[in-house]
Amino acid sequence: MATGTLHIDLEAIAANWRALDALSAATCETGACVKADGYGLGLTQVAQRLRDAGCRAYFVASAAEGLELRRALGPEPRIHVFYGHMAGDTATLQRADLVPMLTSIEQLTRHLEALPRQPFGIQLDTGMNRLGLKMAEWAAVAEIALAADPVLVMSHLSDAEDPDCPRNAAQLARFHEMTDGIDVPRSLAATGGTLLGPDYHFDMTRPGIGLYGGRPHVRAEPVVALTLPVIACFDIAAGEGVGYNASWTAPAPTRIATVAGGYADGLLRALQPGMEVMAGPVPCPVVGRVSMDALTVDIGHLDADPEHVTVLDAHHGVDALADGAGTIGYEMLTALGARYLRKYRGLRPIG
Ligand SMILES: *Cc1c(COP(=O)(O)O)cnc(C)c1O
């Protein structure tokens, strides 16, 4: 086996979707955010499993992702595009029957001119200052936009993973101010907002990270495991350096295992120092720099050379790994490279 193996548990993803779905009322639909290749875990596999679990509404970033998803899901489910209707996207949006979530007056104009009969949604900016119409813009065009029958009006929270952050309530109030009284389904909550409680749910939630086992969905079932094969094991003497720039020097004679997997596989250089991998139940420190395709691990305390080591498992999740690199589970997941052999649990049979 030449590369690492990324084990992806689609049953756990489905269970996590059901658990988040159960948090909102029956009148609130639960969608699924599958942008960036299903958070790095495989757009087609993830979305098909969620469809079988009952999910009917999907969210991706770009029209190109939407097209790929349409091919995977067939004609029924609704696919929303966060980038909205960008110049050059018209043909793809139409062909793949995508719902652009329009982000500006410019996009609204473009959409109504180019695809007047194609369903669309609207993004409102309630304070995050990333995408969506601002209060004054919405006031100026709401009448025209609503006359064209949007299928969804949404906004996005900047701090939903922190229930104590006052920006949540401020954004909620702004969303009410901008949308109360309109006769269009509304959506405000991603994973964090779903966990904030019913005030944040409106008509549709659109969780992403919580499906894939990441914070803030701390009760999620673990979804990923990552094992890396050992390429070579050898002894080194006290005082010898390991890896680029000899950033680690052996304080005593020890044994090193070189493992197949490096920063090109999403094992960020920033994980060092401090990263550990598991040889069975035994933690082993990664020593020396992470290189493009390899990690070096101190295995001096093991009884035997391991055949492989584990980087992620049920007890060592993406968030713990991310903490070590000063980043977030989202970035770890989406960084996991395309070189791994992917093994799915709960994959639907082909055909
Ligand atoms: C990514 C994203 C989501 C999903 O967010 P999670 O925190 O992963 O649940 C929902 N809405 C928008 C606008 C997003 O960009």
The ligand as an SDF file (V2000), in Angstrom:
LIG
                    3D

 15 15  0  0  0  0  0  0  0  0999 V2000
  -20.2470   27.0340    4.8710 C   0  0  0  0  0  0  0  0  0  0  0  0
  -21.5490   27.6840    5.0880 C   0  0  0  0  0  0  0  0  0  0  0  0
  -22.5540   27.0120    5.8110 C   0  0  0  0  0  0  0  0  0  0  0  0
  -22.2870   25.7650    6.6130 C   0  0  0  0  0  0  0  0  0  0  0  0
  -21.5750   26.1570    7.7550 O   0  0  0  0  0  0  0  0  0  0  0  0
  -21.1020   25.1540    8.8970 P   0  0  0  0  0  0  0  0  0  0  0  0
  -20.5010   26.0310    9.9260 O   0  0  0  0  0  0  0  0  0  0  0  0
  -20.0990   24.2560    8.2570 O   0  0  0  0  0  0  0  0  0  0  0  0
  -22.2840   24.4100    9.3710 O   0  0  0  0  0  0  0  0  0  0  0  0
  -23.8190   27.5840    5.8310 C   0  0  0  0  0  0  0  0  0  0  0  0
  -24.0570   28.7700    5.2220 N   0  0  0  0  0  0  0  0  0  0  0  0
  -23.1050   29.4590    4.5620 C   0  0  0  0  0  0  0  0  0  0  0  0
  -23.4250   30.7610    3.9280 C   0  0  0  0  0  0  0  0  0  0  0  0
  -21.8130   28.9460    4.4850 C   0  0  0  0  0  0  0  0  0  0  0  0
  -20.8640   29.6390    3.8360 O   0  0  0  0  0  0  0  0  0  0  0  0
  1  2  1  0
  2  3  1  0
  2 14  2  0
  3  4  1  0
  3 10  2  0
  4  5  1  0
  5  6  1  0
  6  7  2  0
  6  8  1  0
  6  9  1  0
 10 11  1  0
 11 12  2  0
 12 13  1  0
 12 14  1  0
 14 15  1  0
M  END
$$$$
